[in-house]
Structure formats: C-alpha cells, structure tokens
Amino acid sequence: MGLVRKAGDWAFKVFSAGLGVATIFFAANFSVNVYRGLSWHNPQTRIEKEGSKVLEQQE
C-alpha cells in the first residue's frame, strides 16, 4: 500500500505543477494579448481621426 500511496502523491504533485505552469502560461499570454490589442487599437483610432479630417478638408 505504501507504493500506491507514493504513486498517488507523485501523480497529485505532477498534476498540481501542471496546473501552476498552465496558469502562468495563460496569465502571461493574456497580458501579451492585451498589450498587442491596445497597441493595435491606438493606430486604428489615429487612422480614423485622420480619415475624418481628410474628409472634412475635401468637402
């Protein structure tokens, strides 16, 4: 029974470590995606503002 208990303990430790690694990975990935989204959004807003100025000048 001692061997089964050790195997169960190791399986739980490996599972818990996997959850920890996945959590860190997804948190980092989320942060990078938020940064990329904000970086993309700022130039888009600038393009929209400049586009409306160009339309006003043409009229």
Buried (B, 14 or more C-beta within 10 A) or exposed (E): EEEEEEEEEEEEEEEEEEEEEEEEEEEEEEEEEEEEEEEEEEEEEEEEEEEEEEEEEEE
